[in-house]
């Protein structure tokens, strides 16, 4: 009878997988196995030399093919599955097109010599590797709350490569520093990270309450950066005194301004116009193409090709995102991601919210936060400060593993073969120390001094 009721709810209702958990059926077990095997090959990309996009895409699409097969074999109405996939496509498309435009702008700025000029300005000043390490980290921390953590990490990892593309001893700690700084910077601003944005839009905290996470975010990053800086090599990057000064070429400054405007349009689209953030980004891409047309028709000899920039972007990074978000969406549909929310009753909000940080390092932080918001667990008397904790742990915790955050995945694509799962794990303990420090700062500020969030 119970089974009959569940299937009727599948046919008629929206909350199918909350009644019918498919985790113990053959499709649930097989899907979990597909995810784990796919994840293994993503993590061991260096060992097997299989691009991470391939297992991610195979797992993500395969899980839903299995679910569809299960529905067909059991004669279950596929309407709810169809709706779930449509919802997932919208979610993935939002991230996919957002990244497409951000990466296109970065390629455009590389082409126009923006990063070469920035590199020249940094290196010609005679900065040491250590000073460059700190400068890029500070820039990442303060740009990501405005731009967003992924875009910031992509820009600054490009700068690292242009400083010295051969010195791995400098590039690996530098890359980790940028990822941690971008994620920490993104945690204290609603625009800095997609998970922070989700919490804000769901009304779990006011705009100003997120700003109170600043002390925890900057201290945690600062500790990690200090520990990492001890591994940065001595000396200065190679710089020839006769090297020709790198200057931004025609159109470069205008493209930078257009990129700033595009980010602003993404924020306005989401907050004011009730459109997806990627809509503003695509509008920005249209503006870039119109500007390229204007330059090409102008009096100068400069000829630009926006499609050549699009051709150079890291398509494997985009496809990796598609695959991993689809795979986690499949597990969520089957009922796996809702298990951990029951732990709030068992262990209390603080312990579970700290655990969410570790989970978001393993599974992408977006669906983890989506699952927490969907389940809407009882956070206790100090619910708002707990929502701030889970916002911070989901954002900062993503730095613990190289592909636990959008910023990390983006940098892995940009610094292919240099910043990898293995090279990150060698220094992961520094990120862990910073993560624990962030939690201690949060506890003292919110729970002992009661600075930052109202008690409900």
HUTA-V439507 format. One record per residue. OMEGA is omega as a letter, one per 30 degrees, with the letter a starting at -180 (* if undefined). BURIAL is + if it has 24 or more other ideal C-beta (glycine too) atoms within 12 Angstrom, else -. Layout:
BEGIN
omega=[OMEGA | OMEGA]
burial=[BURIAL | BURIAL]
END
This chain:
BEGIN
omega=[l | l | a | l | a | a | l | l | l | a | a | a | a | a | a | a | l | l | a | l | a | a | a | l | l | a | l | a | a | l | l | l | l | a | a | l | l | a | l | a | l | a | a | l | a | a | a | a | l | a | a | l | a | l | l | a | l | l | a | a | a | a | a | l | l | l | l | l | l | l | a | a | a | l | a | l | a | a | a | l | l | l | a | a | l | l | a | l | l | l | a | a | l | l | a | a | l | a | a | a | l | a | l | l | l | l | l | a | l | a | a | l | a | a | l | l | l | l | a | a | l | a | a | l | l | l | l | l | a | a | l | l | a | a | a | l | l | l | a | a | a | l | a | l | a | a | a | a | a | a | l | a | l | a | a | l | l | l | l | a | a | l | a | a | a | a | a | a | l | a | a | l | l | l | l | l | a | l | a | a | a | l | l | l | a | a | a | l | l | a | a | a | a | l | l | l | l | a | a | a | l | l | a | l | l | a | a | a | l | a | l | l | a | a | a | a | a | l | l | l | a | l | l | a | l | l | l | a | l | l | a | a | l | l | a | l | l | l | l | a | l | a | a | a | l | l | l | a | a | l | a | a | l | l | l | l | l | l | l | l | l | l | l | l | l | l | a | l | a | a | a | a | a | l | l | l | a | l | l | l | l | l | l | l | l | l | l | a | l | l | l | l | a | l | a | l | a | a | a | a | a | l | a | l | a | a | l | l | l | a | a | a | a | a | l | l | l | a | l | l | l | a | a | l | l | a | a | l | l | l | l | l | a | l | a | a | l | l | a | a | l | a | l | l | a | a | a | a | a | a | a | l | l | l | l | l | l | l | a | l | a | l | a | a | a | l | l | l | l | a | l | a | a | a | l | a | l | a | l | a | a | a | a | l | l | l | l | l | a | l | a | a | l | a | a | a | l | a | a | l | a | a | l | a | l | a | a | l | l | a | l | l | a | a | a | l | l | l | a | l | a | a | l | a | l | a | a | a | l | l | l | l | l | l | l | l | l | a | l | l | l | a | a | a | a | a | a | a | a | l | l | a | l | l | a | *]
burial=[- | - | - | - | - | + | - | - | - | + | - | - | - | - | - | + | + | - | - | + | + | + | - | - | + | - | + | + | - | + | + | + | - | + | + | - | - | + | + | - | + | + | + | - | + | + | - | - | - | - | + | + | + | - | + | + | + | + | + | + | + | + | + | + | - | + | + | + | - | + | + | - | - | - | - | + | - | - | - | + | + | - | - | + | + | - | - | + | - | - | + | + | + | + | + | + | + | + | + | + | + | + | + | + | + | + | + | + | + | + | + | + | + | + | + | + | + | + | + | + | + | + | + | - | - | - | + | - | + | + | + | + | + | + | + | + | + | + | + | + | + | + | + | + | + | + | + | + | + | + | + | + | + | + | + | + | + | + | + | + | + | + | + | + | - | - | + | + | + | + | + | + | + | + | + | + | + | + | + | + | + | + | + | + | + | + | + | + | + | + | + | + | + | + | + | + | + | + | + | + | - | - | - | + | + | - | - | - | + | + | + | + | + | + | + | + | + | + | + | + | + | + | + | + | + | + | + | + | + | - | + | + | - | - | - | - | + | - | + | - | - | - | - | - | - | + | - | + | + | + | + | + | - | + | + | + | - | + | + | - | + | + | + | + | + | + | + | - | + | + | - | - | - | - | - | + | + | + | + | + | + | + | + | + | + | - | + | + | + | - | + | + | - | - | + | - | - | - | - | - | - | - | - | + | - | + | - | - | + | + | - | - | + | + | - | + | + | + | + | + | + | + | + | + | + | + | + | + | + | + | + | + | + | + | + | + | + | + | - | + | + | - | + | + | - | - | - | - | + | + | - | + | + | + | + | + | + | + | + | + | + | + | + | + | + | + | + | + | + | + | + | + | + | + | + | - | + | - | + | - | - | + | + | + | + | + | + | + | + | + | + | + | + | + | + | + | + | + | + | + | + | + | + | + | + | + | + | + | + | + | + | + | + | + | + | + | - | + | + | + | + | - | + | + | + | - | + | + | - | + | + | + | + | + | + | + | + | + | + | + | + | + | + | - | + | + | + | - | - | - | - | + | + | - | - | -]
END
